[in-house]
Amino acid sequence: MLTLPEAADRLGVVVTRVHDLLGAKKLIAHVIDGRRHIPEALFREGEATTGKFVPGVLILLADGGYSDEEILRFLFTEDETLPGRPVDALHGQLAREVLRRAQAMAL
């Protein structure tokens, strides 16, 4: 889990931009002890980006009425049909499958 300043450093932006991304649902945070933290798994390993599919899935589910907690549960729950967690699949060849599932869930 990254604090908002850590996420800003990772993205190479100011922390207010991270707040903007959270507000636009292009990033998602989990509250721990009253502070928001962004899951590091949303970022591509070794890169300063989330990848092109992460914001799309977050926006689809948020627009479909899912709460941040429900979105995080979906992304981080093992799914043997993928296999693995949807958040991990978003950075690989199964990203479009996760996006398709998010679209179906949001209907």
C-alpha positions as CSV (number, residue, x, y, z in Angstrom):
1,M,0.0,0.0,0.0
2,L,1.2,3.4,-0.9
3,T,0.4,6.7,0.8
4,L,-0.8,9.4,-1.4
5,P,2.6,11.2,-1.4
6,E,4.3,7.9,-2.3
7,A,1.8,7.3,-5.2
8,A,2.5,10.9,-6.4
9,D,6.2,10.1,-6.4
10,R,5.6,6.9,-8.2
11,L,3.6,8.7,-10.9
12,G,5.9,11.7,-11.0
13,V,3.2,14.1,-10.2
14,V,2.2,16.4,-7.3
15,V,0.0,15.0,-4.6
16,T,-2.9,17.2,-5.6
17,R,-2.9,15.3,-9.0
18,V,-3.3,12.1,-7.1
19,H,-6.3,13.6,-5.3
20,D,-7.7,14.6,-8.8
21,L,-7.2,11.0,-10.1
22,L,-9.0,9.6,-7.0
23,G,-11.9,12.0,-7.5
24,A,-12.1,11.1,-11.2
25,K,-12.1,7.3,-10.2
26,K,-9.0,6.7,-12.2
27,L,-7.3,5.6,-9.0
28,I,-8.8,4.0,-5.9
29,A,-7.8,4.1,-2.3
30,H,-8.3,2.0,0.8
31,V,-8.6,3.7,4.1
32,I,-6.3,2.5,6.8
33,D,-6.3,4.2,10.2
34,G,-8.2,7.2,8.7
35,R,-5.7,7.7,5.9
36,R,-6.1,6.8,2.2
37,H,-3.6,4.3,0.7
38,I,-3.4,3.2,-2.9
39,P,-2.7,-0.5,-3.6
40,E,0.7,-0.8,-5.2
41,A,-0.7,-3.7,-7.3
42,L,-2.5,-1.1,-9.4
43,F,0.8,0.0,-10.8
44,R,2.8,-1.9,-13.4
45,E,5.8,-3.6,-11.8
46,G,8.8,-1.4,-12.1
47,E,7.0,1.4,-13.9
48,A,5.5,4.7,-13.0
49,T,2.1,3.9,-14.5
50,T,-1.1,2.0,-13.7
51,G,-1.4,0.7,-17.3
52,K,-4.1,1.6,-19.6
53,F,-6.8,-0.8,-18.3
54,V,-6.8,0.0,-14.6
55,P,-8.6,3.4,-14.9
56,G,-11.1,2.0,-17.3
57,V,-12.1,-0.9,-15.0
58,L,-12.3,1.5,-12.0
59,I,-14.5,3.9,-13.8
60,L,-16.8,1.2,-15.2
61,L,-17.4,-0.3,-11.8
62,A,-17.8,3.1,-10.1
63,D,-20.3,4.2,-12.8
64,G,-22.1,0.9,-12.3
65,G,-22.8,1.8,-8.7
66,Y,-20.0,-0.2,-7.0
67,S,-18.4,1.3,-3.9
68,D,-14.7,1.6,-3.5
69,E,-14.7,-1.3,-1.1
70,E,-16.6,-3.5,-3.5
71,I,-14.3,-2.6,-6.4
72,L,-11.2,-3.4,-4.2
73,R,-12.8,-6.7,-3.2
74,F,-13.4,-7.6,-6.9
75,L,-9.9,-6.6,-7.9
76,F,-8.1,-8.5,-5.1
77,T,-10.2,-11.6,-4.8
78,E,-8.6,-14.7,-6.3
79,D,-10.6,-16.0,-9.4
80,E,-9.6,-19.4,-10.5
81,T,-11.2,-18.8,-13.9
82,L,-8.6,-16.1,-14.7
83,P,-6.5,-17.7,-12.9
84,G,-5.4,-15.3,-10.1
85,R,-6.5,-11.9,-9.1
86,P,-8.2,-9.5,-11.5
87,V,-5.7,-6.7,-10.5
88,D,-2.8,-8.9,-11.6
89,A,-4.6,-9.9,-14.8
90,L,-5.0,-6.2,-15.7
91,H,-1.2,-6.0,-16.3
92,G,-1.1,-9.0,-18.7
93,Q,-2.8,-10.8,-21.5
94,L,-6.1,-11.2,-19.6
95,A,-6.7,-7.5,-19.1
96,R,-9.4,-7.4,-21.7
97,E,-11.2,-10.3,-20.0
98,V,-11.2,-8.4,-16.7
99,L,-12.5,-5.3,-18.5
100,R,-15.3,-7.5,-20.1
101,R,-16.2,-8.9,-16.7
102,A,-16.3,-5.4,-15.2
103,Q,-18.6,-4.3,-18.1
104,A,-21.0,-7.2,-17.4
105,M,-21.0,-6.5,-13.6
106,A,-21.7,-2.8,-14.2
107,L,-24.9,-3.4,-16.1
